[in-house]
Amino acid sequence: MKSRVLLGVLSLVTLLIVAACAAPAAPAQPTAAPTAPPTAVPPTPAPTTSPTAAAPAPKPVTLQIASDDKLGKFLADGDRNTLYLFTKDTIGTSNCYDKCAQAWPPLIPSGQPTLKDGVSTDLISTTVRKDGSVQLTYNGWPLYYYAKDKAPGDTTGQAVSNVWWVVSGEGNPIKPATVALTQTDQLGKVLVDDAGMTLYLYTKDTSDVTNCYSKCEVAWPPLLTLGQPTLGDGVASGLISTTVRTDGTAQVTYNGWPLYYYFKDHAAGDVTGQAVGKVWWVVSGEGNPIKPAALAITSTEKLGNILIDGDGRTLYMYTKDTKDTSNCYDKCEVAWPPLLQTDKPAVGNGVDASLLGTTQRKDGTIQVTYNGMPLYYYFKDHAAGDVTGQGVGTVWYVLSPDGKIIK
């Protein structure tokens, strides 16, 4: 009996020891819907610099004149990479930033550029961009590359959006020209380009030959063209031509006069170049300078004393005109340009001031008359003293100092 009791006690002790040594059970957890793992937060990317945030690094620059069959001669760097100007820039100021500058990287020189033949030292300058970098300019135009030009000599940027153009050796855009007429309050109808910018002629030029280079062409940029210019209403196609400049570019001429802009004209309709130096003048639809007229008398061997202008060019009258009225228009006025004026004509010795008058032409310009007869030049007279128009068609004649026809 004692043995059974002892056995029972031992068994109980053994059970208690085992229970004490066993790992405690984990407490019960409440049932809950499963949750998605936390979303990973992507690392913040390191700030990147936009390609246009800073201008290209400065580099040594060489400028030279390159050429191809279509564009003639134009500005390039020392590796023959084409350079461009942007007609939405203003002189000495770049307006090409951000995406524009990414497509059209500005030319940033380190130090003074090296210039090869045909590149003018006088036209070189710089402009400071918004980021403080210094961009090279030529004739005031900031210079750029085009990102899509992949090889030297490429000109894929030419005419992009009609605002990007290659640059002539004289620092002007090489592009198709447009010549049109616009009405002005004081000068009548004058020649302009497609943007309404006034065009001028230079009386020190000779027929189809320009004499305006170097500093002159900086102030008076030539009107250049690729191919035949487009003509607006009233512009005579027979008067349009071109002359080749020393850098090989083609300058538009009208009635033999090379055409120019003036650098101080900043907007359409400006005519600040009119009468500068008494050699720069706006141009009529007939291709003549619109300026104060001057009359004088000169002696000739065959015709005696005849009426001429202040430059010695012979003046004519047309017997089919009537008193104070011109009947010479269209093809007639191309061959016989009228003597126009902007102010009262100057009168030289022998000219009878009482015979002076004026008549208004159809285009609003004012033509000088003498003794009631409108006065004209003849397009085949090329120099002072020429009288090749005398007797043409038995209707064109020179005039005497008293306003009579000399036949």
C-alpha positions, 0 to 999 in steps of 0.5 A: 500500500505504501509502495503504491502511494509512493509511486503515485507521489513520484509520478506527480512530481515527475509530471510537475517537473516536465510541465515546468521545463516545457516552453510556455504557449504563445498567447492567442492573437486576435483574428485580423484581415491580412494587410498589404506589405508597405509600399516601397518609397523610391529613392529621390533622384539626384537633381539633374542639370538641364542641357540648357541650364548652362551654356556650352563650355567656352572653347577656342573659336576659329571663323572662316567662310565655307561654301556650297552650290546652293547657298554660296559662301557663308560663315562657319567655324574652324571645323566647317560647322555651319553657324546660324543667326536667329531673326527673332534676336535683336542686334547684340541680344540673344532671345534663344534660351531653354528648349531653343538653346538646346536645339541651337547651341550658342557659340561661346568662345574662349578668348578672341576668335581666330579669323580667316580670309573673308571674315571681317574683324570689324563685325566681331563682338560679343553679348552676355547671356542670362547665365553670364556666359559670353556669346559671339556675335557677328554684325550684331547677330548672336551666332549658333550651331544647329543640333541636327547638323551632324557633320561639317558642311551640313546646313540642315538648319537653313530656313527652319521656321523661316527665322534661322539662316546661314550668315554671309561674310558681311554678317547678314542672313542669306535667305530668299528676298521679298520686295514690296511697296508700302504707302507712307504719309510723307514719301508716298510709296516706298520699297520694303521687304516682306516684314515691312522694313524699309529698303534704301539705295546709295547714290555712291553706288553705280549701276548694278555695283555696290560700293558699300563694304566694311563699316558701311555694310554694318550700318547698311546691311545689303538685301541678300537673296537666294534665287529670284526674289518674290515681288509684291503688288506694284513692284516691276519685275523688269527692274529686279536683278542681283549683283554679286558681292565680294563674299559671293552673296547675291544682293538684290538690285532694283532699277540697277540700284543695290538695295539695303536696310538701315541698322537704326530702323527697328520696326516696319515703317521706320525711315530713319535712314532717309537722307543720311549723308545726303546719299541714302534714300528710300526707293520709289516703285519706279526704282528711283531715289525719293529725295529733294530734287535739284535743277540746273542748266548745262551747256551741250555742243549739239543741243545748247543749254538744257535742263539737268538735275543736281547730279548732272543727269539729263531731264526730259519731257514727254509730248503725250503728257498734258499740262501738269499731268503725267501719262507715263506709267507701267512700262513707260515709267520703267524706261522713263523714271519720273523726277520725284521730290520730297521738298521744294527743288533746289534751283541752280543758275539759269533755272527759272524758279517761276516755271517750277511746279509739281504733279501727283502721280498715281502712287502718291509720289510727287513729280517735278514739272517745269513750265507745266511739263512733268520731268523724267530721266531716261534709263539708257542714260548711264552718266552725267551728260548722256542724252540718249533719250533725245528724240526717242519715238519723236515724243521725248525731248530735252528742255531749254532754260525757258521750258521750251522743247529742244528738237 
